[in-house]
Amino acid sequence: MSITAAMVKELREITGAGMMECKKALVETDGNIEQAIENMRKSGAAKAAKKSGRVAADGIVKVATSDDNKTAILVEVNCETDFVAKDENFLNFADMVVNAALANKAESVEAISALQVDGKTIEEVRTELVAKIGENVQVRRAKVIESEGAVGSYLHGKNIGVVVSATGASDDLIKDLAMHVAAANPDFVGEADVPQSVLEKEKEILIAQAADSGKPAEIIEKMVGGRIRKYLAEITLKGQNFVKDPDVTVEKLLNSNNADVVEFVRFEVGEGIEKKEDNFVEEVMAQARGN
């Protein structure tokens, strides 16, 4: 029997399991959804699916680099607690994900989930891991960086990872630059990379702030110009003071080494994920009120 997208969608809605897992279950039961649900419950996939809705905001950032230092990948794999983030099973899964993704230059979650390792897709391995450890585990994101020069990386513990692509730079310099990005968290490489819309918005804010000073328009214009230059220095890698030598900017450091940064990517575990904050006082009060 042909397995249609509508059948996969229906099974996903019922179980909450991943697309690949649902399709496999339907293929094995020749399209029998009820039997597929039963089989998934027996295998633990349904149990794992129940956990798929829980917030996974902890985890680890992993990096892998090709032998020629021309390609690197940064991957974030999430779980629910710091305890599991240190678990050997979780760490082995994260290693498998980043190595398979690098080998295939895959950076979308869908493409990574479909990759096969030792006869199983990464999605299948993930589902089995969730059932085993009892926490939601997700491959959240990945980014492949390819360079005509060289790539370098820096990991700050398990929480922050950076990859930098540079030309004319030594391995040590690229690593220092990656360490700087991890610490200073710039938004852009240089001023030319800052969108005009970002500058216009910041300029509007600064003009509004300066307008209350009562100073003449020409003075306000000079004030805003100076603050814009300071703002650009703060948000660009090249404009920032180098963390290992604050007396020089990163741009001066690069120029002195006849090097340049092409791009960088920085991942921090859980950034942008809305975490549920437990308020035990309110919880106890609600129970006392009979709510």
C-alpha angles and dihedrals in degrees: 000000000000114000109222130202089244091058092050090048092051093050091047091053091051098044104022089224125141124278096248092048092050093047092050091050092051093048090051092051095040091244098314102143096189092052090045091054091049092048091049091052090051093049093047094247092116090049088051091048091059088061094049092087095056118103113262104194101144125067139097143295115223132188132196128185132198119246092252093051090236099111133039136169131207118203133183118204117185137206133166104254141031088236092064091040086068095043115118093227092053093045092050089052091051090050091050091050097050094045094047091046092051093048090053098032088233118161106162116089090231093054093046093048091055095052115111124227119179093344097311132092118241088243090058092049090048092052092049090049092052090052091048101047098031097232135102112260123189137177095225106181146334137195128199118208119194121186138194086207115031141299127226134181145200130199121199102202110298097311108066129041131176135187121192128192114204142164125220092009129127120235090253093051093049090050090050090050091050090050089051092052090050091053103036099033100209119193099215140021097235143346092273089062095057110101115239089234090061092051093047092051092050091046091053090052093048093047090051091050093047094046090072091060093077091226122142118273094251091053091048089051091054091046092051092046091054093047091049090055089050091048092052090050090053098049101039126076093221093048096052124094109254109256094223093048112020091185091075132050121234088247091058090046091053093046092051089055096042087240137129138196116233099183144328138201127205126192125188119189113257097359110156094013114122106229123207110242114210115219104195094181092058090043092055092045091051090052091048090053090050094245 
